[in-house]
Amino acid sequence: MNTRTAFLYVLSLGALSSYILWQGHERRRMVEELRGPDRLAVYESTITGFKKVCVDRAGRDEGFEKYCDTQRDFLELFPECDTSCMRLLAKIEQVPTR
């Protein structure tokens, strides 16, 4: 690998890392900017759906893995996600996949 290729590789990794960090920060900011009642309504709706689809059916519907991962990541952004919420999210992380 020549110097130019290595430089482009490092530059690409840096740009990708920056984008991922920015995207995570942007999502958290969007949640934090919701008014209290609106944020609570979104949180309650999301966690209810998460419980029904991801927790109650865990291990039976592999087609929902990506959906559940996305919802878990989204729920972690809410200040309302307390200790019991985090324990619920951790249950899904522990479910073995094939």
C-alpha positions as CSV (number, residue, x, y, z in Angstrom):
1,M,0.0,0.0,0.0
2,N,1.5,3.3,-1.0
3,T,1.4,6.5,1.0
4,R,-1.4,8.1,-1.0
5,T,-3.6,5.0,-0.6
6,A,-2.9,4.9,3.1
7,F,-3.7,8.6,3.4
8,L,-7.0,8.2,1.5
9,Y,-7.9,5.2,3.7
10,V,-7.3,7.2,6.9
11,L,-9.1,10.2,5.6
12,S,-12.1,8.0,4.7
13,L,-12.2,6.4,8.1
14,G,-12.0,9.8,9.7
15,A,-14.9,11.2,7.6
16,L,-17.0,8.1,8.3
17,S,-16.4,8.3,12.0
18,S,-17.3,12.0,12.1
19,Y,-20.5,11.3,10.2
20,I,-21.5,8.5,12.6
21,L,-20.9,10.7,15.6
22,W,-22.7,13.7,14.1
23,Q,-25.7,11.5,13.2
24,G,-26.0,10.1,16.7
25,H,-25.7,13.6,18.2
26,E,-28.3,14.9,15.7
27,R,-30.8,12.2,16.7
28,R,-30.3,12.9,20.4
29,R,-30.8,16.6,19.8
30,M,-34.0,16.0,18.0
31,V,-35.4,14.0,20.9
32,E,-34.2,16.5,23.5
33,E,-35.9,19.4,21.5
34,L,-39.3,17.7,21.7
35,R,-41.6,19.4,24.2
36,G,-42.2,17.3,27.4
37,P,-45.7,15.9,26.6
38,D,-44.8,15.2,22.9
39,R,-41.5,13.5,23.9
40,L,-43.4,11.4,26.5
41,A,-46.0,10.4,23.9
42,V,-43.3,9.3,21.4
43,Y,-41.4,7.4,24.1
44,E,-44.5,5.6,25.4
45,S,-45.6,4.7,21.9
46,T,-42.1,3.5,21.0
47,I,-41.6,1.4,24.1
48,T,-45.0,-0.2,23.8
49,G,-44.3,-1.3,20.3
50,F,-40.8,-2.4,21.3
51,K,-42.3,-4.6,24.1
52,K,-44.9,-6.2,21.8
53,V,-42.6,-6.8,18.8
54,C,-39.2,-7.2,20.3
55,V,-39.6,-8.5,23.9
56,D,-42.8,-10.6,23.8
57,R,-41.8,-12.2,20.6
58,A,-38.0,-12.4,21.2
59,G,-36.3,-15.4,19.5
60,R,-39.3,-16.2,17.3
61,D,-39.1,-13.5,14.6
62,E,-35.6,-13.1,13.2
63,G,-37.0,-10.8,10.5
64,F,-37.5,-8.1,13.2
65,E,-33.9,-8.1,14.4
66,K,-32.9,-4.9,12.5
67,Y,-36.2,-3.2,13.5
68,C,-35.6,-4.1,17.2
69,D,-32.0,-2.9,17.1
70,T,-33.1,0.4,15.6
71,Q,-35.9,0.9,18.2
72,R,-33.5,-0.1,21.0
73,D,-31.0,2.6,19.9
74,F,-33.8,5.1,19.6
75,L,-35.2,4.4,23.1
76,E,-31.8,4.9,24.6
77,L,-31.9,8.6,23.4
78,F,-34.9,9.4,25.7
79,P,-34.3,10.8,29.2
80,E,-37.4,8.9,30.2
81,C,-35.5,5.6,29.6
82,D,-34.8,4.9,33.2
83,T,-33.2,1.8,34.9
84,S,-36.1,-0.5,34.2
85,C,-36.1,0.6,30.5
86,M,-32.4,0.0,30.2
87,R,-32.9,-3.5,31.7
88,L,-35.6,-4.2,29.2
89,L,-33.4,-3.1,26.3
90,A,-30.5,-5.2,27.7
91,K,-32.8,-8.3,27.5
92,I,-32.9,-8.0,23.7
93,E,-29.1,-7.6,23.5
94,Q,-28.8,-10.9,25.4
95,V,-31.0,-12.9,23.0
96,P,-28.7,-15.2,21.0
97,T,-29.0,-15.1,17.2
98,R,-28.4,-18.0,14.8
